[in-house]
Amino acid sequence: MSDKQTIKLREKWVIQSIDEIATISTGKKDANHATEDGKYKFYTCAFKPLMAPTFSFEDEAIILPGNGHNVGEVFYFKGMFEAYQRTYVLHKIKVDPKYLFYQLKLGWKKATAEKQYGSATNYIRIGNFTDYSLLIAPPEQQKQIVAKIEQLFSHIDAGVEALNTAKQYLKQYRQSVLKAAVTGELTKEWREAHRNKLNTENQLLELVLDERNSEYSRKLTAWEKALEEWQLSGEQGKKPTKPQKIKVLNGFSSVDLRSFGLLPKNWRWVKLGNLAVDVFDGPFGSNLKSSDYVEKGVRVIRLENIGNLEFNADKVTYVSEEKYEALKKHRVSKGDIIFSSFVVDGTRVVVLPTNIEKAINKADCFCIRTFGDSIGADYLAYFLSTTSTYKRLENQVHGATRPRINTTQLKELEVPICSAQEQLEIVRIIREKLESIDRLDNEIGVLLQKEGKNKQSILASAFSGKLITASTGTEL
């Protein structure tokens, strides 16, 4: 559209505030009004509505969260619904409701971000509405603008749906790669080429036992030295704790083994607790409280740091050196596996990166520390991230109020082990394939962001008068 056409079109538009074109109300219900079997949508300040047994509004309306991190979001609904007491409802709208909805989608979030109140919880006031200016086109143009926006948005939505489908396929492919890797499928040819160089099942088990015995001997020697030093100091401080003897868990039954599935020759199912690993939880309850956190010191590994095979370093929490000394039996560091005790929609597991020299794990962040060569941390972490691991652990917490496992249950988990050489080859193949998957996933993410920006560009064009002439063929 030319500048002359735009000016001519906009000459017919007027500027009005929200309160001039709609009734502004707030809901009257608190959050406890929601019910699982409710018949009507219940709009709170959350992103998704709940359900309620009653309705207070029966209209074509715009719903706007009044406080919290969703301030700036804009929702449209036509019909009977309920609203939370801090949620604003624009109803009895004097313009095309969809026209108002789309114009608010263009600028409301930015406007409210620049004018919010409160410190602990952000909120907006009625002034945000009375001070917000809208460009109101004549009724017929409103319909044309809405129709054109929805036509263009439908094309974008189709593209977004295709991209999201592709992301889901990548997620499924990722899991299929992990499953094929830790069951020996991806290394079938490699195994054949190296068949005379790999450990047998019995040799694998002997190696595991030797490494467990060696680790116990190391701990025992360290304890004896610490005990001697403690005695020489006049028994000051806490007496060193003697390491526990090696505990061997019961093996699997033939029924168990059949349910796990077949493994390649010279592979073996072994309980995690019978591997060359230490498994321990973080400090519970009053041993580590929020009040113990300081601005700098020794890092605390929390649930928020555990992603899907990814360490989320953004959230940082510390305790003092003094507090660390009191909790150092929970020390974790680079190469340790951290496993979330919460089993919801999959497992969360990560190998701590090389920059984590000294930290402690919080409660519900299990540490699995490998030692020796019989089991590699990366290989074990990949196995723990598979869907089969999730399903096995999920069965143990099914029906629980909080879907959480304990270290005893984790130690009972079956793990497929193979030679150290094959584990390294499996890790190499997985990394190579996951890098390709992640690259494609990132590219899809960029395209999705672009589609979101395209919608904003369409809205900007629509409410600057540059959209409808081309769509109608009418000179305005």
N, C-alpha and C positions, 0 to 999 in steps of 0.2 A: 504494500500500500504506500502511495506517495505521501509526503508530508502534508500536502494540500488536502488529500482525502482524509488523513488522520485528523487534521484540525477541524475539517467540516463535520466528521463523525463526532468528535469530542465536544463540539459546540452544543450538542443535544444532551450531553451528560451533565449530571449535577453531583455535587459533593455533599454527603450526609454522614452523620455519625451513626453508630450502631443503634443507639437508643431511639433514633428518629425513625428507624425502619423495622424495629422488632421489639417485642417485650423481653426484658432481661430478668430472668428468675434464677433462683438457686433451688436445689433439691432440699427436702426436709428430712431425709432418712440418714441414719448413721450406717456404718459399714456392717453392723450386726444384722441389718435387715435382709442381707443376702441369704438365699437358701439354694441348696443344690437342685431341688426339684421346682424352683420358681418358674413361673409361666412367662414373665416379662423381663426384658433386658433391664439391667440395673447399672446405670452409668455412674462410676465413681471417678476418682482421679487417676485410676490405673489405665493402662493402654487398652486393655481388653475389658469389655463389660462383664459383670456378673449376672446372676439371675435373681429375681425377687418375686414374691407372691402377689404383690400389688402393683398398680401403676398410678402415677400422679399426672402424667402428661399423655395427651392423645393428639398428636399434631405432627406436622413436618417440621423438624427442629434441627438446630445446630447445637452440639454439646461441646463445652470447653472446660477442661480441668482447671480448677481454681488454685490448687497448690501442689507442691511436689515437683519431681523432675519431669513430669509430663505437661507442665504448663507450656502452652504454645501449640499443643496438638489440637486438631480440629476434627470433629466427628459429625456425620450426618445420619439422621434416622427419621423414618416416617412410620408412625404407628403409635402403639401404647407402650410406655416405658416408665421406669422409675429413675430418680436421680439422687445422688449423695448430697449432703448438706453443703459441701464445699465445691460442688460442681455447678457451673453456670449453664443455663439453658436459654437459647434464643428461640422464641416461638412467636406465633401470631405474626409471622414475617410478611411485610408489605411488598416485598420484591420476590422474584423467583428464588426460592430457598436454595436451589443448587447454585444459582448465580452468587448468592452470598457465601455459600460454602466454599466455592472455588476461589473467590477473592480473598477470603480469610486464609485459605491454604497457601496463598501467595505471600502474605505479609504478616500474619498474626504472630507467628513464632518469633520472628525477628523483633517485632514491636514489643512483645512481652519480655523478651530477653533483655531489652534495654530499659525496661521499667517494671521491676519486681520489688517486693518488699519482704521483710523478714530476714533473720539470720540463720536460726536453726532449721526452719522450714520456709522455703520461698513461697510467696503467694501473690495474687493479683487482686485489685480492687475494682470497684465500679468505674473509677476514673479511667482505667484502661479501656473501657468500652466507650465512654462518652468522649474521650479524646481521640478515638481511632476514626480516621476519615476513610470513607468508601466512595468509589466512583460508581454512580448509579446511572446505567444506560436506560433508555426507553424500554418498556416491556418487551416489544418485539425483538429488539436487539439483544436483550437478556437471553431470550430463548435461543436465538441464533448462536450466541457466544457459548452457551452451555452445550448445545448440540455439537458444535465444532470441537470444543474441548473434549467431550466424551468420545467423539469419533477418533481423535488423535490419541487420546489416552488408551483406547481399546487396542490400537496397534502397538503401543508401548507395552501394555500389559501382556499382550501375546508374546512379545519378545522376552519380557521378564520371566514369564512362565517357562518358556523354553530354556532360558539360562538357569533358572532354579532347578529344572528337571536335569539339566546337564550336571549341576552341582551334586544332585542326589546320586546320579550315576557314578560320579567320581568318588563319592563317599562309599558306595557299595563296592566299587572296584578296589578302593583302598583296603577294605576289609577282606576282599577275596585274595588280594596280594599277601596280606599278613597270614591268612589261613593257609594258603598254599605254601608259604615259606616255612612256617613252623610245623608243618606236617611232612616236609621233605619233598613236596611236589616240584618246587622251583629248582631244587638241586639234584634232580634225578640223574641228569647227564653228568654233572660234576662228580657225583658219588660213584658212578660207573667208571669214570676216568681215574678215580683215586681209590678204587675198592681195596687195593692191597696195602694201603697206607693208613687206614682208619682203624680206630679202636673197636673191639668187639663190645657187646653188651656187658660182659663180665669185666672187661678191662675198664669200661666207663664207670661201673659201680665201684670197682677197687680204687680208682682214682678219686672218686667222690669221698670214699671212706678215708683214704690216706689224707686228703686235704682237710677233712673235718678233724681228724686226730691231730694233725700238725697245728691247726688253728687252736685247738684246745690246749695243746702243750705250750704254745706261745703265750696264750692268756694266763696259763698257770704260772709260767716263769715270771711274767710281768707282775702277777699278783704277789708272788713270793718276795720279789724285790720291793714292791710297794709296802708290803707288810713289814719287812725288815726296817725300811726307812721310817715307817710310822712308829715302830717300837723304839728305834734309836732317838726319835724326837720326843720321847716321853709320852707317847700315845696321845699326841695332840691331834685334834681334828677327828674326823670320822674314820673308823676302822675300815680299811679296804675290804671289799666284798669278794669272797672267793668265787671264781667263775663256776657256773653250773656244768655238771658233767653232760656229755653228749647224750641227747635223748633221741632214740630211734623210733619213729612212728610206725605203726602197723602198716604192712603192705596192702596192696589192692587185692580184692577178691577177683575170681575169674569173671564174675558178673560185671564188676566195675570195669575191668579191662575191655570187655566186649562193648560196653556202652561208650567207652572213650573213642573207639575206632582203631583201625589197623595203622601201624607205623612201619616205615621201611626197615629193612634188615639192619641190625646193629643200632637201632634206636630203642629207647626205653621210656615208659611212663614212670615217673618218680614223684612222690609227694614233695611239694616245695620245701616243707620242713625237714626233709631228708637230704636236701641238696647242700652244697658247700656255701651256706648263707647264714647270716644272722638276721633275725626279724624282730623289730621292736617298735613300740609306739612312742609318742611324745608324752610330756608330763601332763597329768590330768588335774582338773579342779584348781584348788588354791595354790598348787605348785607353780602355776604360771597364769597370771591374771592380766587383764588389760592394763591395770595400773602399773605393771612391771615394764611396760614398753617405754622406750626412750628414743630421742631423736637420732642418736648415733651409738654404735656399739657392735654387738654380735647379732647377725641376722637370724630371724625366726622364719622357718619355712611353714607357711600356712596353706590351707585348702585353696585359697584364691591364687596361689602360685602354681598349682598343679593343673596343667591343661591336658590335651590329648596328645601325648608324646611331645609336649612343648612346655618349657618352663616360662611362666608368666612373670617377668621380672619387674613389671610396672609397680605392683603393690609391694612396698618395702616396710618391714617392721623390725625393730631392734630391741634387744635387752642389754643391760650393762654388762661389763666384764665380770663384775661381782656376781650378778645373777647367773651368768653363764657358768661360772665355776660351780655354783650350787646344782646346776642341771646338766653338767657336761657328760653324764652317762647317756644323754640323748643327743650327743653330738652327731651331726651328719656333715658330709662334705662331697666334693666333686666325685662323680662316679657312682654314688649311692642311688638306688632306686627309691623314689617316693611314690607311695600308692595311697590314693584316697580311700578311706574306709566306707565312704558313702557310695552305694551302688545304685545309681539312678541314670537311666537312659544310656548306659555304657559305663566302662571303667575309665578312671582318670589316673594316668601313670606317667612319670617322667624320670629320666636320668639327670641328676643334678649336673649343670654345666661346669666347665673347668674353672670359672671365676668364683665358685663357691668353695672357699678354702676352709671356712669354719662357720657352722651354724647349728641351730637346734631345731628339731621338728616339733611342731605343735601336736597336741592330741588329735587323733583321727587322721594324722599323716604318718602312715606306717613307713618305716625305713626297711628296705631289703638290701643288705650289704653282701655282695658276693666276695669270695676269696678263693685264690687258686685259679686253675685253668679249666676246671670241669664245667663251669657254667659262666657265660659272659653276661654282664649287666645289660648290654644293649639287646642281646638275643632274648633274655628273660623279659625285659620291658616290652619288647614287641609282642611276645606271647601274651603277656598280661593285658595288652590293649585289644586283643581279639574279641570278636562277638561271642565266641565259644566260652571264653573266660567269664565274660559278663553274664551269660546265661547260666553258667554253672553256679556262680556266686549269687545271682539273683534268686535262684531256687532256694537258697539257704535263708534269705531274708524275706521271702514272699509272705505278704500279709502283715509284716511288721509296721508299726507306726512310723518309725524312722528306718529307712532301708540301709542299715549299716552293718558291716561285718566286723569281726574281731580278729586278732592275730592268729588265734587258734584255728579259725575257719580258713584263713588264708594259707596257713601252713599245710592244711589238708588238701589243698588244690593240686590236681594232677598236672605235671609239666612234662612235655616231651623233650628228652635230652638226646643229643647226638655228640659226635666228636667235636673237640674245640675247633678243629680246622673247618668242619662243615658249618659250625655256628658262625664263624667269621665270614664264610662265603654267603650264608643266608643274610647276615647283616648288610653285607656289601650290596647284594641284589635288592634288598628291601629299600635301602637308602637311595639307590639309583632310581627305582620305580617311584618312590614317594616324592622325590625331587621333581619328577615329571608331573606327577599328580598335583603337587602343590603349585607348580608353575601354571598349570592350566586353571586351577582353582583361583589363583590370584588374577589371572586374565579375565575370568568370568566376573570376579568381584569388581574389577575396574569397569567392565561393561555395564554391570548393574548400577554402579554409581553414576555412570554416564546417562543411563536411562532416567534415573531420578532427577538429574540436572535438566534433562530434556523436558520433563514435565514442568519444572519451574520456568523454563524458557517459554513454553507454550502458555502458561498462566500469565507471564509477564507480557507477552504479545497480546493475549486476549484482553487484558485490562489496561492496555495502552491504546486500544482501538485498531490494532494492526492485523486482526485475525479474521473478522467476519466478512469483509468485502469479498475476499477471494473465495470464500465458501458459498456465498449466496449469489454472487454475480450481480449484486444490486449496488448501485451507486448511492451511498448514504451521505 
